[in-house]
Amino acid sequence: MATNHLVGFALADADSEGVWCFDVTQPDANGEYPVYYHQDDQEGRARYAEGGEWEDGTDPAPDFPTFAAWLGTVTVAFTASEPPSWFGELGSPGFHPDGVR
């Protein structure tokens, strides 16, 4: 299995285990890539290198259909007076300059 199809663009926690990624194998008609949240120990986000089938074919849907959808959601979440419930599931979303390698 491989996650070569996932190209990370934003860290989601200080340990660099959670990453927001584009799936560069699935552009839509406008060339926009869907966005997936991926953790190192998360199952189901990998594809088999030969053939491209999903490791867990039951839920290959992206978390967001486009970068614009992701950015809009994250912007609202970061500016909300009370963080949304899903923030806790992502570790510590935010700017983590020490986590960049």
Residue pairs with C-beta under 8 A, 6 or more apart in sequence:
1 46
1 47
1 48
1 49
1 55
2 46
2 47
2 48
2 49
3 38
3 45
3 46
3 47
4 49
5 23
5 24
5 25
5 26
5 47
5 52
6 19
6 21
6 22
6 23
6 24
6 36
6 38
6 45
7 21
7 22
7 24
8 19
8 20
8 21
8 38
9 19
9 20
9 21
9 22
9 67
10 19
10 20
11 18
11 19
11 20
11 96
11 99
11 100
12 18
12 19
12 20
12 37
12 90
12 91
12 93
13 90
13 91
13 92
13 93
13 96
13 99
14 91
14 92
14 96
14 98
14 99
15 91
15 99
16 96
16 99
16 100
16 101
17 39
17 40
17 41
17 91
18 37
18 38
18 39
18 90
18 91
19 37
19 38
19 39
20 35
20 36
20 37
20 38
20 70
21 35
21 36
21 37
21 38
22 33
22 34
22 35
22 36
22 67
23 33
23 34
23 35
23 36
23 62
24 33
25 47
25 52
26 33
26 34
26 62
27 33
28 34
28 65
28 66
32 65
32 66
32 67
32 68
33 66
33 67
34 62
34 63
34 64
34 65
34 66
35 62
35 63
35 64
35 65
35 66
35 67
35 69
35 70
36 45
36 62
36 63
37 63
37 90
38 45
43 55
43 56
44 54
44 55
44 56
44 58
44 59
44 60
45 55
46 54
46 55
47 53
47 54
47 55
48 54
48 55
54 60
63 70
64 70
64 73
74 93
77 83
77 84
77 87
77 93
78 93
78 94
87 93
